[in-house]
Every structure is written in structure tokens, then in C-alpha cells.
């Protein structure tokens, strides 16, 4: 039996019996004592509350009469299985126990801002039950390397490994993981960085939040792609309301006079979110030139750079940076699984030193056992093999999707140059993607409506995104014609 700790309210009114009743009703109706949970014995509760045992017995009898608890012979009292939201009243009694006290704090006046008001991408948690889930950012469980992952988890469960990762690391990262990022992941993007220029983060989102906290004041302006990554925008809005919207064309982010207004710029050059365009090398060099000219810091989110369909990859923006202006953000959640929540950032050591200190204040460091497991996963070559398998699968899915999209949405898409796992679709003029999304959902088709990707007030409603990281070729072949009919 769980040892619950109960305390009577300090300034309660009424008899001890009624106070005990109200305390227990509050615990039950608020869900602190679940249906079927064992109630503390009368003797134990009386000792805790420092009251006579008979007082507790009488209170329990009233709860029993009201239907809140049930008695089991030679076993004790249990919360009634019939208790759900609200109260259970016996039909033959007029007794009415007072409602639990309401929250009297005016939280609206206490909070400094309201992040739940920010728009974000809604994904049904039960997306796997839909026949045609064209959702982005979800992994294909058939591709996840379960045996390889278990191998690394077994290694982490060894005595020597536990003694290593279970200790207090304060603000230090796994040296082995930092070495794997340094020697395996970054050189593929043309980045040569010192180990003290690398920081492990809880996914890319954590890296963006650290950067926003350190770089932006309320008077600063940050440039962002429009359409763009909505939760990056939300992160920056926690620091400043001054956002300069930067257009997108087939070469990526447009470089023009608006950059001169910015202290920072956020960009997804490898695989623009959500259009999938890849920023050309001349455009990258132009961006760096303007950053040097106007003293701008660039946050490069190297989004989905791992999934390259055989084309010659363009080096990361960070690799072309000669003045230390680019903060590079990478993620392992996209290649492994979104639930892994591990990423990294690369920047000059002066910035990393401050980011590490801020991370320590926020969460100390990402869980060391997870760092150990992923370091082993990288070291043993499992990550390389996974990327090859996943890229091969995504390439074939993208070819079939492109053929079907050209048939059902002629001229509405282009094949992503760099790779990735989604298509950005332009529907016919007059299409409302929000209406389409609801109608598609009723037919078992999940899409991502394009309005959320645009800054409020600039929405284009005939765009939507189709992800294919977690949908089979058979589902694609059936689902896209159905979607075409709905459009």
C-alpha cells in the first residue's frame, strides 16, 4: 500500500469529521486518489492527523454512504471504481458535500507572457491509426534498428558504464559523444571545430532557445524565413517582438536590404522548412558577406541535411564562415527517432562557454545515459547504416510521390533538390488548406496545412505539406489520389 501523507487545512472550519471528509473528497475528485486506489487505514490516518480513530471511522462511513469509497471484507476501504469527474451522491440522501476549493489565484495577472497563445503544428497523437498519415517528423518503426539500439543499451547497463554516466556531471557532456560529433558528423558537413566549440543539447529546439536567450534583447530584430519553422519563431518571440520577414525563392532565403535591419538571422539552408528548397552556394556566400558587412549573427539550422538522395551536398553555411558569425544547430532526433531528443550546437568557444553556463542553470546537461547510448550507436557505425537505409527508402517514396503529385497537382510541386522527407504542395488558387485538412481527416488522410508556417497576417491558404517519413508506398499510392479528389 502506498503511504499517502495527508494534512488537514490550517484554517479549516467545521468539525474534524467534516474536515476529513472534505479532504478525502478533494483528493478523490481531483484524481490524486484514482478509482480502485487503497485508502489509508483508519488507524494510520488518525495517527497522521493526530485525531481520534473513531473520528476517521465516522468520516469514512460518510464517504461510504456517499459512494466515494467501497469496503472490502477483511481488506479495507478503496476508492469507488464508479468515481469519475464530479461527485457521486447517494439517491436516498440529501447530503451534499461542498465542492473542492477553487483556485483563487489570478494567474493571468501573474504570468509574464502566454506561450500557449503561439500557433504551432498540431499532430494527432493517434496519427498511426489513420490509413494515410502524411505527417512530418515521425519515424517509421519498420526502419528503426531495434537490435542495434538494444546492443548499445546493454552496454550502458554495464557496471563500468553505470559508474560513468550515473555520477554528477554538472555541466559536462559525454566526451565520447562530443568526439563522435567532432570526428564523424561535422566533417561530413565540411565543419572543422574544436571539441570546446561543441555543446550537446536536448534536441535542436533546446539549442535554439539557448541561442535566443543569449543573443536577443527586446529591442533587437531577428530575420526569419517566411514561410518558416513555427516553433523557432515562437522561441524568438519569447525574447523580442521584432521579426523581419525574409522571402523564399527557389534558391532559398532571399538576400536583400531587409537584412540590414537585423541583429540576428535564422535560416534553414540545407532543406528549407517547409518549402524544401536548398540555398545555393552563391546565395550562401552572399548571406555571409551581408552578415559581415552589417555585423549579423546567423543561426543555421542544418535541417534534414543527413537525408541526401545522391546529389553532391552543398557544404554547411558554417563551413564557409571565416569570421565566426554562424551558430550551427544539428539534431540526432531526425535520423534516429523524434523521442530521442538529442542535438548539438557548434559555435565559437566564447559563445559555447556562455551557452553551457545557461544550459547548466536550465537543466544542467542532457541525460548522461542517453548520451552514452548514442555515443556507442555512432561509434559502432549503426548511425551510418541507418542513414543509408533511411535515405534509400525515402528516395524511393519521394519518386513515387512526385509522379502522383504531378498527376493530381500538376505544377504544384518540385522534387526536393537535396532530399528530405516531405513535399511542399501549392494547391489551386482559392483552395483553403484548413477546409481541405478537415475534410481529408474525415477520410483518414492527415496533412499539414500551410497557413501555420506563415507569419500571422501573411498566410497563403492554398499551400500544404505532405510528409512521407512514416507512410508506406502502398499507402502513398492509395492516399494521394483520394486527396486529389478532395481538392
C-alpha positions in Angstrom: 0.0 0.0 0.0 1.2 3.5 -0.8 2.0 5.7 2.2 0.0 8.8 1.5 0.7 11.9 3.5 -2.4 13.8 4.4 -2.7 17.1 6.3 -5.8 19.0 7.4 -6.1 22.6 6.1 -4.5 25.1 8.5 -7.6 27.4 8.8 -10.4 24.9 8.1 -13.8 25.4 9.7 -16.4 22.8 10.8 -15.9 19.6 12.8 -12.9 17.3 12.4 -15.1 14.7 10.8 -16.3 17.1 8.1 -12.8 18.4 7.5 -11.6 14.8 6.9 -14.5 14.2 4.6 -13.7 17.3 2.5 -10.0 16.5 2.4 -10.7 13.0 1.1 -13.4 14.1 -1.4 -10.9 16.7 -2.7 -8.2 14.0 -3.2 -10.6 11.7 -5.0 -12.3 14.2 -7.3 -9.0 15.8 -8.3 -7.7 12.4 -9.3 -5.0 12.3 -6.6 -6.6 9.0 -5.4 -7.5 7.1 -8.5 -10.5 4.7 -8.8 -9.6 1.4 -7.1 -6.8 3.0 -5.0 -6.4 1.7 -1.5 -7.5 4.2 1.2 -5.2 4.6 4.2 -6.3 2.6 7.3 -8.3 4.4 9.9 -5.5 3.8 12.4 -2.8 5.2 10.2 -4.8 8.2 9.1 -5.7 9.0 12.7 -2.0 8.9 13.6 -1.1 11.2 10.8 -3.8 13.8 11.5 -3.5 13.4 15.3 -7.2 12.8 15.8 -9.2 10.0 17.5 -9.5 6.9 15.4 -13.3 7.0 15.8 -13.4 10.4 14.1 -11.8 8.9 11.0 -14.1 5.9 11.1 -17.1 8.2 11.1 -15.7 10.2 8.2 -15.1 7.0 6.2 -18.6 5.8 6.9 -20.0 9.1 5.4 -17.8 8.7 2.3 -19.0 5.1 2.1 -22.7 6.3 2.2 -22.0 8.9 -0.4 -20.5 6.3 -2.8 -17.0 7.8 -2.9 -15.4 4.6 -1.3 -16.3 1.0 -1.0 -15.5 -1.5 1.7 -14.0 -5.0 1.1 -14.3 -7.5 3.8 -11.0 -8.2 5.7 -9.2 -5.9 3.2 -10.1 -2.3 3.9 -11.5 0.7 2.1 -11.0 1.5 -1.6 -11.9 4.4 -3.9 -15.0 3.5 -5.8 -14.5 2.4 -9.4 -17.5 4.4 -10.3 -15.9 7.7 -9.3 -15.0 9.8 -12.4 -15.3 13.6 -12.8 -17.6 15.3 -10.3 -19.2 13.8 -7.2 -21.2 10.6 -6.6 -24.3 11.2 -4.5 -26.5 8.5 -3.0 -30.0 8.8 -4.4 -31.6 8.4 -0.9 -29.8 11.2 0.8 -29.9 15.0 0.6 -26.4 15.2 1.9 -24.2 17.5 -0.3 -20.5 17.7 0.5 -19.1 21.1 -0.5 -17.1 21.3 -3.7 -13.3 21.3 -3.5 -11.9 24.9 -3.1 -11.4 26.7 -6.4 -8.1 28.2 -7.5 -8.3 31.8 -6.3 -5.0 32.9 -7.8 -5.4 35.3 -10.8 -2.8 33.6 -12.9 -3.5 35.9 -15.9 -2.0 38.8 -13.8 1.0 36.8 -12.6 2.3 35.4 -15.9 4.7 37.5 -17.9 3.6 36.0 -21.2 1.3 33.3 -22.6 3.2 30.8 -24.8 0.0 28.7 -25.3 -1.3 31.5 -27.5 1.5 30.9 -30.0 0.4 29.0 -33.1 2.0 25.6 -33.6 1.7 22.5 -35.7 -0.9 20.2 -34.3 -0.3 16.5 -34.9 -2.9 13.9 -33.7 -1.2 11.7 -31.1 -3.0 8.8 -32.6 -1.7 9.5 -36.1 -0.7 5.9 -36.6 -4.3 4.7 -36.7 -5.1 6.8 -39.8 -4.9 5.0 -43.1 -2.9 7.7 -44.8 -0.7 9.7 -42.4 1.2 12.2 -44.5 2.6 13.7 -41.3 6.1 15.1 -41.0 8.8 14.3 -38.4 7.6 10.9 -37.3 9.8 7.8 -37.6 9.0 4.6 -39.4 9.0 1.9 -36.8 9.9 -0.7 -39.5 13.2 1.2 -40.2 14.2 1.7 -36.5 17.3 -0.5 -35.8 15.9 -2.2 -32.7 18.7 -4.8 -32.4 21.4 -2.2 -32.8 19.7 0.1 -30.2 19.4 -2.7 -27.7 23.1 -3.6 -28.2 24.0 0.0 -27.1 21.5 -0.1 -24.2 23.0 -3.3 -22.9 26.4 -1.6 -23.0 25.0 1.3 -21.0 23.7 -1.2 -18.4 27.2 -2.5 -17.6 28.7 -1.7 -14.2 31.6 0.4 -15.5 29.2 2.3 -17.8 26.7 3.0 -15.0 29.5 4.2 -12.7 30.5 6.6 -15.5 27.1 8.1 -16.5 25.3 8.0 -13.2 27.7 10.4 -11.5 27.0 14.2 -11.3 28.5 15.7 -14.5 27.3 19.3 -13.5 27.7 20.9 -17.0 30.0 18.4 -18.8 28.9 16.3 -21.8 29.9 12.8 -22.7 33.5 13.1 -24.0 32.8 10.1 -26.3 29.7 11.7 -27.8 31.5 15.0 -28.3 34.3 13.1 -30.0 31.8 11.3 -32.3 30.1 14.6 -33.3 33.6 16.2 -33.8 35.1 13.4 -35.9 32.1 11.8 -37.7 29.1 14.2 -38.0 30.7 17.6 -38.5 33.3 16.7 -41.1 30.5 15.4 -43.4 29.2 19.0 -43.5 32.6 20.5 -44.0 32.8 21.8 -40.5 36.1 21.5 -38.6 35.6 22.6 -35.0 37.4 22.2 -31.7 35.8 20.0 -29.0 35.3 23.1 -26.9 33.2 24.6 -29.7 30.6 21.8 -29.4 27.7 21.6 -26.9 25.2 18.7 -26.6 21.6 19.9 -26.3 18.1 18.4 -25.7 17.3 18.4 -29.4 17.6 21.3 -31.8 14.8 23.2 -30.1 16.9 23.5 -26.9 19.8 24.8 -28.9 17.5 27.5 -30.5 16.2 28.5 -27.1 19.7 28.9 -25.7 20.7 31.0 -28.7 17.6 33.2 -28.4 18.2 33.8 -24.7 21.8 34.7 -25.2 21.6 36.8 -28.4 18.3 38.7 -28.4 17.2 41.7 -26.4 13.6 43.1 -26.7 14.9 45.9 -28.9 16.7 43.5 -31.3 15.4 42.4 -34.6 15.8 38.8 -35.9 15.3 37.9 -39.6 13.3 34.8 -40.4 12.3 32.9 -43.5 8.6 33.3 -44.3 7.2 30.6 -44.5 9.4 29.1 -41.9 9.7 26.9 -38.8 6.9 28.0 -36.5 8.5 26.8 -33.2 11.7 28.7 -34.0 9.6 31.7 -34.5 7.8 31.1 -31.2 11.2 30.7 -29.4 12.4 34.1 -30.7 9.1 35.7 -29.8 9.8 34.9 -26.1 12.7 37.4 -26.4 11.6 40.0 -29.0 8.6 41.0 -31.0 10.7 42.5 -33.7 10.8 39.9 -36.6 11.9 40.8 -40.1 10.2 38.5 -42.6 12.5 37.3 -45.4 11.1 35.8 -48.6 11.9 32.4 -50.1 12.5 31.6 -53.7 14.0 28.5 -55.5 17.5 29.4 -54.2 16.4 29.6 -50.6 16.2 32.7 -48.5 16.2 36.0 -50.5 19.1 38.3 -49.6 18.1 42.0 -49.8 18.1 45.3 -48.0 16.0 43.9 -45.1 19.0 42.1 -43.7 20.5 45.5 -42.7 17.7 45.8 -40.1 18.7 42.6 -38.3 21.0 41.8 -35.4 20.4 38.0 -36.0 19.1 35.8 -38.8 17.7 32.3 -38.5 17.8 30.1 -41.6 17.4 26.5 -42.7 19.7 26.5 -45.8 20.1 22.8 -46.4 16.4 21.9 -46.7 14.3 25.0 -46.1 11.4 24.5 -43.7 8.8 23.9 -45.1 9.4 24.5 -48.9 12.3 22.0 -49.2 14.4 24.5 -51.3 18.1 24.3 -50.9 20.0 27.6 -50.6 22.5 27.8 -53.4 26.2 28.3 -52.7 26.3 31.8 -54.3 23.3 32.7 -52.1 25.1 31.4 -49.0 28.2 33.4 -49.8 26.1 36.5 -50.3 24.4 35.9 -46.9 27.8 35.6 -45.2 29.0 38.8 -46.9 26.0 40.8 -45.7 26.4 39.3 -42.2 30.0 40.5 -42.1 29.0 43.9 -43.5 26.2 44.5 -41.1 27.6 42.7 -38.0 24.8 40.0 -38.0 24.9 36.7 -36.2 23.5 33.8 -38.2 21.7 30.8 -36.6 22.0 27.9 -39.1 19.5 25.1 -38.5 21.0 22.3 -40.7 17.6 20.7 -41.0 17.5 17.2 -42.6 21.0 17.5 -44.1 21.6 13.8 -43.5 19.0 12.6 -46.0 20.7 13.3 -49.2 19.4 11.4 -52.3 22.8 11.1 -54.1 23.2 14.7 -55.2 26.5 16.4 -54.3 25.8 18.0 -50.9 26.4 21.7 -50.6 28.7 22.4 -47.6 27.1 23.8 -44.5 26.9 27.5 -44.1 29.1 27.2 -41.0 31.9 25.6 -43.1 32.0 28.8 -45.3 32.1 31.1 -42.3 35.5 32.8 -41.9 34.6 35.3 -39.2 32.9 33.1 -36.6 29.4 34.5 -37.2 27.5 31.3 -37.7 25.9 29.3 -34.8 25.3 25.8 -36.2 22.5 23.6 -34.9 22.2 19.9 -35.7 19.9 17.1 -34.4 20.1 13.4 -34.0 16.3 13.2 -33.4 15.6 13.4 -37.1 17.8 10.5 -38.1 17.0 8.2 -35.1 13.6 9.0 -33.7 11.9 12.2 -32.5 11.6 10.8 -29.0 15.4 10.7 -28.6 15.6 14.5 -28.1 19.3 14.9 -28.6 21.0 17.6 -30.7 24.1 19.7 -30.7 25.3 23.2 -31.5 28.6 24.4 -32.8 29.9 28.0 -32.3 33.0 29.9 -31.3 34.2 28.8 -27.8 33.2 32.2 -26.3 29.6 31.6 -27.2 29.7 27.9 -26.2 31.1 28.8 -22.8 28.1 31.1 -22.1 25.6 28.6 -23.6 27.0 25.8 -21.4 26.6 28.0 -18.3 23.0 28.9 -19.3 22.2 25.3 -20.0 23.5 24.4 -16.5 21.1 26.8 -15.0 18.2 25.5 -17.1 18.8 21.7 -16.9 22.5 21.1 -16.1 23.0 18.7 -19.0 21.1 16.2 -21.2 20.8 12.8 -19.5 24.2 11.2 -19.4 22.8 7.7 -20.0 21.2 8.8 -23.3 24.5 10.5 -24.3 26.4 7.3 -23.6 23.9 5.1 -25.6 24.0 7.4 -28.7 27.8 7.8 -28.5 28.0 4.0 -28.7 25.5 4.0 -31.6 27.6 6.4 -33.5 30.9 4.7 -32.6 29.8 1.3 -33.8 28.6 2.6 -37.2 25.0 1.9 -36.6 24.1 5.5 -37.3 25.8 5.4 -40.7 23.9 2.2 -41.6 20.6 3.7 -40.5 21.1 6.9 -42.6 21.9 4.8 -45.7 18.8 2.6 -45.2 16.5 5.5 -44.5 17.8 7.6 -47.3 17.3 4.7 -49.7 13.7 4.2 -48.5 12.9 7.9 -48.6 14.3 8.3 -52.1 12.0 5.6 -53.5 9.0 7.0 -51.7 9.8 10.5 -53.0 10.0 9.3 -56.6 6.6 7.7 -56.4 5.1 10.7 -54.6 6.5 13.1 -57.2 4.9 11.1 -60.0 1.5 11.0 -58.3 1.7 14.7 -57.3 2.4 15.7 -60.8 -0.7 13.8 -61.9 -3.0 15.1 -59.3 -1.5 18.5 -58.6 0.2 19.5 -61.9 2.8 22.2 -61.4 2.1 22.3 -57.7 5.4 20.7 -56.5 9.0 20.2 -57.4 11.2 17.3 -56.3 13.4 18.4 -53.4 17.0 19.0 -54.7 18.7 18.0 -51.5 16.5 15.2 -50.2 14.4 15.2 -47.0 11.1 13.7 -46.1 8.3 16.0 -47.3 6.8 17.8 -50.2 5.5 21.4 -50.1 2.4 21.5 -52.3 0.8 24.5 -53.9 -2.9 23.8 -54.5 -5.1 25.7 -57.0 -6.0 29.4 -56.3 -9.0 29.6 -54.0 -8.2 26.4 -52.1 -8.5 26.8 -48.3 -6.0 24.3 -46.8 -7.8 24.4 -43.5 -11.0 23.2 -45.0 -9.1 20.6 -47.0 -7.3 19.4 -43.9 -10.6 18.8 -42.0 -12.2 17.1 -45.0 -9.1 14.9 -45.5 -9.0 13.9 -41.9 -12.6 12.6 -42.2 -11.4 10.4 -45.0 -8.5 9.1 -42.9 -5.9 11.3 -44.6 -3.6 13.5 -42.4 -1.9 16.5 -44.0 -0.2 19.6 -42.6 -2.0 22.8 -43.5 0.3 25.6 -44.8 -1.2 28.5 -43.0 0.7 27.8 -39.8 4.1 28.1 -41.5 3.4 31.7 -42.5 3.8 34.6 -40.1 0.3 35.7 -38.9 -1.2 38.2 -41.4 0.8 36.8 -44.4 -0.9 33.4 -44.8 -1.3 31.7 -48.2 -4.1 29.3 -47.7 -3.6 27.1 -50.9 -0.4 25.5 -49.6 0.1 22.4 -47.5 2.8 19.9 -46.6 2.9 16.2 -47.1 5.4 14.2 -45.1 6.4 10.6 -46.1 8.9 9.5 -43.4 6.3 7.2 -41.8 4.0 6.1 -44.6 4.4 3.1 -46.8 4.5 3.2 -50.6 1.1 1.3 -50.7 -0.5 3.9 -48.6 1.0 6.7 -50.7 -0.4 5.1 -53.9 -3.9 4.9 -52.5 -3.9 8.1 -50.4 -2.7 10.7 -52.9 -5.4 10.0 -55.5 -8.0 10.3 -52.7 -6.5 13.6 -51.6 -6.6 14.8 -55.2 -10.3 14.1 -55.4 -10.9 16.1 -52.3 -9.1 19.1 -53.7 
